[in-house]
Amino acid sequence: MSVYELDPVRDPRWTAFVQQSSRASVFHTTDWLRALERTYEYVPVVYTTSAPGSQLQNGWVFCRIRSWLTGCRLVSLPFSDHCDPLVDNPGDFEELFKALYHECTTHRWGYVESRPLRAELDVGDFERSCTFCVHRLNLNQDIDELFHAFHKDSTQRKIRRAERERLTFEEGRSEVLLDQFYRLIVLTRRRHQLPPQPRKWFSNLIRCMGDQLIIRVASHQKVPVAGILTLRFKNSLTYKYGCADKRCFRLGAMQMLLWRAIKEAKESGLKVLDLGRSEWSNKGLITFKDRLGAMRVPISYFRYPAGVRQSSYGKHVKGILSALPDWLFINIGTLLYKHFS
């Protein structure tokens, strides 16, 4: 059996295949891949056993990443919480594995990484490299049931507090909203001692995703205090980015933004809210998502060859970043994100 490569951004078969696949997510879409390509110059590629010109029966999407700082690698997919191989037949799966091994050896990739929701990669020479949890909220419940499943004190009470404080809300994809959202992103990343994503990443997401993407910003006395960015695909809504001014946590803006997103998703007939990936060490974030009534789904990332570890920056770098002025802090993020995926 032969394995072929296709360009998922330019081959229309990929879009059609993703639309009909029950396991595809927003991270498989051409729009998401195009934003990665435009922002970071990653090269998207799909491996498949379907011959050129034929209808796709399977596909495993990756980005080829070439970095002088962190090395060259194949990742499925960078900056994506999860990305299942869209392969059902075990025989096809084995053939794609073999092709990846050959690719890794021939082109001297540092490693191959896959980030599936299912644990099917716990086979062969792939090694479980790290574990996370993804929270998913079932929207097939009555809207009142969804609200009453929220934690009474930290979620329900905060939503009512936001109503009493008369927070204002705006949503869309305008430059004004993006500016407000990005300022909050910078505040949040500084608090976490992490560089902010490049602003052009969000601009490219807006251009590529179109009306699948919504930015929601909450303001108090005309000052933006919290924002979220969501992505819609088929019957699911993905909460991808959130940011807030710590001084205004007490106002319940983030809880209200998510509640509004849930209500709009229900009205649109969506079935699932994907609240994204959390590190197990981030107890605060996990608790926040738990209190929205979402179910935890443990996931693992896998790498080949075994024993390879991704480059990262240490605590001493975090300390330096937190002391930088905004303009330099933002520029450092713009320079680094291409290398850390």
C-alpha positions as CSV (number, residue, x, y, z in Angstrom):
1,M,0.0,0.0,0.0
2,S,1.3,3.5,-0.9
3,V,1.2,6.6,1.2
4,Y,0.7,10.0,-0.5
5,E,1.1,13.6,0.6
6,L,-1.3,16.4,-0.1
7,D,-1.5,20.1,0.7
8,P,-4.6,20.6,2.9
9,V,-4.7,24.3,2.3
10,R,-4.9,24.0,-1.4
11,D,-6.4,20.6,-2.1
12,P,-10.2,20.9,-1.9
13,R,-10.5,17.2,-1.1
14,W,-9.3,18.0,2.5
15,T,-12.1,20.5,3.2
16,A,-14.7,18.0,1.9
17,F,-13.2,15.2,3.9
18,V,-13.0,17.2,7.2
19,Q,-16.7,18.3,6.8
20,Q,-17.9,14.7,6.6
21,S,-15.6,13.2,9.3
22,S,-17.3,12.7,12.6
23,R,-14.0,13.0,14.4
24,A,-12.8,16.2,12.8
25,S,-12.5,19.4,14.9
26,V,-11.9,23.0,14.1
27,F,-8.2,22.4,14.3
28,H,-8.4,20.1,11.2
29,T,-9.9,22.8,9.1
30,T,-8.2,24.6,6.2
31,D,-8.9,27.9,7.8
32,W,-7.0,27.0,11.0
33,L,-4.1,25.6,8.9
34,R,-4.0,28.6,6.7
35,A,-3.7,30.9,9.8
36,L,-0.8,28.8,11.1
37,E,0.9,29.0,7.7
38,R,0.5,32.7,7.4
39,T,1.6,33.6,10.9
40,Y,4.4,31.1,11.6
41,E,5.4,29.9,8.1
42,Y,4.7,26.3,9.1
43,V,4.0,24.0,6.1
44,P,0.8,21.9,6.5
45,V,0.9,18.4,5.0
46,V,-1.6,15.5,5.1
47,Y,-0.5,11.9,4.8
48,T,-3.0,9.5,3.3
49,T,-3.3,6.1,1.6
50,S,-5.8,7.7,-0.9
51,A,-4.2,8.2,-4.3
52,P,-4.1,11.6,-5.9
53,G,-7.4,12.6,-7.6
54,S,-9.4,10.0,-5.6
55,Q,-11.8,10.6,-2.8
56,L,-10.0,10.8,0.5
57,Q,-10.6,7.8,2.8
58,N,-8.3,8.9,5.6
59,G,-5.8,11.6,6.5
60,W,-3.3,12.5,9.2
61,V,-2.5,16.2,9.2
62,F,0.8,17.7,10.4
63,C,2.8,20.9,10.2
64,R,6.4,20.8,9.2
65,I,8.3,23.1,11.5
66,R,11.8,24.3,10.8
67,S,13.5,26.2,13.6
68,W,17.1,27.1,14.1
69,L,16.3,27.5,17.9
70,T,14.3,24.4,18.7
71,G,15.0,22.1,15.8
72,C,12.9,20.6,13.0
73,R,9.8,18.5,13.7
74,L,6.4,17.3,12.5
75,V,3.6,18.3,14.8
76,S,-0.1,17.5,14.6
77,L,-0.9,20.2,15.2
78,P,1.0,23.3,16.7
79,F,-1.1,25.6,19.0
80,S,-4.0,23.1,18.8
81,D,-5.4,21.5,21.9
82,H,-6.0,18.2,20.2
83,C,-6.0,16.8,16.6
84,D,-7.1,13.2,16.0
85,P,-5.6,11.3,13.0
86,L,-8.7,10.9,10.8
87,V,-7.9,7.2,10.2
88,D,-10.3,4.4,11.0
89,N,-8.8,1.3,9.3
90,P,-6.0,-0.3,11.4
91,G,-4.1,-1.4,8.2
92,D,-4.1,2.2,6.9
93,F,-2.9,3.4,10.3
94,E,0.1,1.0,10.2
95,E,1.0,2.2,6.7
96,L,0.9,5.8,7.8
97,F,3.1,5.0,10.8
98,K,5.7,3.4,8.5
99,A,5.7,6.5,6.3
100,L,6.2,8.8,9.3
101,Y,9.1,6.7,10.5
102,H,10.7,6.9,7.0
103,E,10.0,10.7,6.9
104,C,11.6,11.2,10.3
105,T,14.8,9.3,9.3
106,T,15.1,10.6,5.7
107,H,14.6,14.3,6.5
108,R,16.2,14.2,9.9
109,W,13.3,15.5,11.8
110,G,14.0,15.9,15.5
111,Y,10.7,14.2,16.4
112,V,7.2,13.6,15.3
113,E,4.4,14.6,17.7
114,S,0.7,13.8,17.6
115,R,-2.0,15.2,19.9
116,P,-5.0,12.9,19.7
117,L,-8.2,12.9,21.8
118,R,-8.1,9.1,21.6
119,A,-5.2,7.0,23.0
120,E,-4.7,5.1,19.8
121,L,-1.1,6.2,19.4
122,D,0.0,4.2,22.5
123,V,1.4,1.6,20.1
124,G,4.5,1.0,18.1
125,D,7.5,3.3,18.7
126,F,5.5,6.3,19.8
127,E,6.0,7.4,23.4
128,R,3.5,9.1,25.6
129,S,5.3,12.4,26.2
130,C,2.8,14.4,28.3
131,T,-0.8,14.4,29.6
132,F,-3.5,17.0,29.9
133,C,-7.2,17.2,30.4
134,V,-9.7,18.7,28.1
135,H,-13.1,19.9,29.4
136,R,-16.2,19.4,27.4
137,L,-19.7,20.6,28.2
138,N,-22.7,18.8,26.9
139,L,-25.2,21.4,25.5
140,N,-28.0,18.9,25.0
141,Q,-29.5,19.9,28.3
142,D,-32.1,22.5,29.0
143,I,-30.7,26.0,29.5
144,D,-31.9,26.1,33.1
145,E,-30.3,22.8,33.8
146,L,-27.0,24.1,32.4
147,F,-27.1,27.1,34.7
148,H,-28.0,25.1,37.8
149,A,-25.1,22.7,37.1
150,F,-22.7,25.7,37.6
151,H,-21.0,26.0,41.0
152,K,-23.4,28.1,43.1
153,D,-20.8,30.3,44.7
154,S,-18.0,30.8,42.2
155,T,-20.0,30.7,39.0
156,Q,-23.7,31.4,39.5
157,R,-23.0,34.1,42.1
158,K,-20.4,35.7,39.8
159,I,-22.9,35.8,36.9
160,R,-25.5,37.6,39.0
161,R,-22.7,39.9,40.3
162,A,-21.9,40.8,36.6
163,E,-25.6,41.6,36.1
164,R,-25.7,43.9,39.2
165,E,-22.6,45.7,38.1
166,R,-24.2,46.4,34.7
167,L,-21.2,45.2,32.7
168,T,-21.5,45.9,29.0
169,F,-20.7,43.4,26.3
170,E,-19.7,43.6,22.7
171,E,-18.9,40.8,20.3
172,G,-17.6,40.6,16.7
173,R,-14.3,40.7,14.8
174,S,-13.6,44.5,14.4
175,E,-10.1,46.0,14.8
176,V,-11.4,47.9,17.9
177,L,-12.5,44.7,19.6
178,L,-9.2,43.0,18.6
179,D,-7.2,45.9,20.2
180,Q,-9.2,45.6,23.4
181,F,-8.9,41.8,23.5
182,Y,-5.1,41.9,22.7
183,R,-4.4,44.4,25.5
184,L,-6.1,42.0,27.9
185,I,-4.1,39.1,26.4
186,V,-0.9,41.0,27.2
187,L,-2.0,41.6,30.8
188,T,-2.9,38.0,31.3
189,R,0.3,36.6,29.8
190,R,2.4,38.9,31.9
191,R,0.6,37.7,35.0
192,H,1.5,34.1,33.9
193,Q,5.0,35.1,33.1
194,L,4.6,33.9,29.5
195,P,5.2,35.9,26.3
196,P,2.0,37.0,24.5
197,Q,1.0,35.4,21.2
198,P,1.8,37.7,18.2
199,R,-1.0,40.1,17.4
200,K,-0.9,39.0,13.8
201,W,-1.9,35.5,14.9
202,F,-5.2,36.8,16.0
203,S,-5.5,39.0,12.9
204,N,-4.9,36.0,10.7
205,L,-7.4,33.9,12.6
206,I,-10.0,36.6,12.0
207,R,-9.2,36.8,8.3
208,C,-9.1,33.0,7.8
209,M,-11.9,31.8,10.1
210,G,-14.4,34.6,9.2
211,D,-17.7,34.2,11.0
212,Q,-16.6,31.0,12.6
213,L,-14.7,33.2,15.1
214,I,-16.2,35.6,17.6
215,I,-14.4,37.8,20.1
216,R,-16.4,38.8,23.1
217,V,-15.3,41.6,25.4
218,A,-16.9,42.7,28.7
219,S,-16.4,46.2,30.0
220,H,-17.0,47.9,33.3
221,Q,-17.6,51.7,33.2
222,K,-16.4,51.6,29.6
223,V,-13.1,49.9,30.5
224,P,-12.5,46.4,29.0
225,V,-12.0,43.9,31.8
226,A,-12.3,40.5,30.2
227,G,-12.4,38.8,26.8
228,I,-12.8,35.4,25.2
229,L,-12.3,34.1,21.7
230,T,-14.4,31.2,20.5
231,L,-14.3,29.1,17.3
232,R,-17.3,27.3,15.8
233,F,-17.2,24.2,13.7
234,K,-20.2,22.0,12.8
235,N,-22.1,21.3,16.1
236,S,-19.4,22.5,18.5
237,L,-18.1,25.7,20.0
238,T,-14.4,25.9,21.1
239,Y,-13.3,28.3,23.8
240,K,-9.8,28.9,22.6
241,Y,-8.5,32.0,24.4
242,G,-9.5,33.9,27.5
243,C,-8.0,36.9,29.2
244,A,-8.9,39.3,32.0
245,D,-7.7,42.1,34.2
246,K,-7.0,40.5,37.6
247,R,-8.1,43.7,39.4
248,C,-11.6,43.0,38.2
249,F,-12.0,39.3,38.8
250,R,-14.6,40.0,41.5
251,L,-17.0,41.4,38.9
252,G,-17.7,38.0,37.3
253,A,-17.0,39.2,33.8
254,M,-15.4,35.9,32.6
255,Q,-18.2,33.8,34.0
256,M,-20.7,36.0,32.3
257,L,-18.9,35.9,29.0
258,L,-18.9,32.1,29.0
259,W,-22.6,32.0,30.1
260,R,-23.5,34.3,27.2
261,A,-21.5,32.1,24.8
262,I,-23.3,29.0,26.1
263,K,-26.7,30.6,25.6
264,E,-25.8,31.7,22.1
265,A,-24.5,28.2,21.3
266,K,-27.7,26.7,22.6
267,E,-29.8,29.0,20.5
268,S,-27.8,28.1,17.4
269,G,-28.3,24.4,18.0
270,L,-24.8,23.5,18.9
271,K,-24.2,20.3,21.0
272,V,-20.8,20.7,22.7
273,L,-18.7,23.4,24.2
274,D,-15.0,22.5,24.1
275,L,-13.3,24.4,26.9
276,G,-9.9,23.4,25.8
277,R,-6.7,21.9,27.2
278,S,-5.4,22.4,30.8
279,E,-2.2,21.2,32.4
280,W,-2.8,19.0,35.4
281,S,-0.6,21.3,37.4
282,N,-2.9,24.2,36.7
283,K,-5.4,23.4,39.5
284,G,-7.0,26.9,39.3
285,L,-7.9,26.6,35.6
286,I,-9.1,23.0,36.0
287,T,-11.3,24.0,39.0
288,F,-12.7,27.0,37.0
289,K,-13.8,24.7,34.2
290,D,-15.1,22.0,36.6
291,R,-17.3,24.6,38.1
292,L,-19.0,25.3,34.7
293,G,-20.3,21.7,34.9
294,A,-17.9,20.4,32.2
295,M,-16.6,16.9,32.1
296,R,-12.9,16.2,32.2
297,V,-11.4,14.1,29.4
298,P,-7.8,13.0,29.9
299,I,-5.6,13.2,26.8
300,S,-2.0,12.3,26.0
301,Y,0.5,13.6,23.4
302,F,2.8,11.2,21.7
303,R,6.3,11.5,20.2
304,Y,8.6,9.5,18.1
305,P,11.4,8.7,18.7
306,A,11.1,7.8,22.4
307,G,13.0,10.0,24.9
308,V,12.9,13.2,22.9
309,R,11.9,16.3,24.9
310,Q,10.7,19.6,23.5
311,S,12.8,22.7,24.2
312,S,11.4,25.1,26.8
313,Y,12.5,28.1,28.7
314,G,13.1,27.9,32.4
315,K,12.0,29.9,35.4
316,H,14.9,32.3,35.1
317,V,13.6,33.4,31.7
318,K,10.1,33.8,33.1
319,G,11.4,36.2,35.7
320,I,13.2,38.3,33.0
321,L,10.1,38.4,30.8
322,S,7.9,39.6,33.7
323,A,10.1,42.7,34.1
324,L,10.1,43.8,30.5
325,P,8.2,46.9,29.2
326,D,5.1,46.1,27.1
327,W,6.7,46.9,23.7
328,L,9.6,44.6,24.3
329,F,7.5,41.9,26.1
330,I,5.2,41.8,22.9
331,N,8.1,41.7,20.5
332,I,9.8,38.9,22.4
333,G,6.5,36.9,22.1
334,T,6.4,37.6,18.4
335,L,10.0,36.3,17.9
336,L,9.6,33.2,20.1
337,Y,6.2,31.7,19.2
338,K,7.4,30.4,15.8
339,H,9.9,28.2,17.7
340,F,7.8,27.0,20.6
341,S,4.7,25.2,19.3
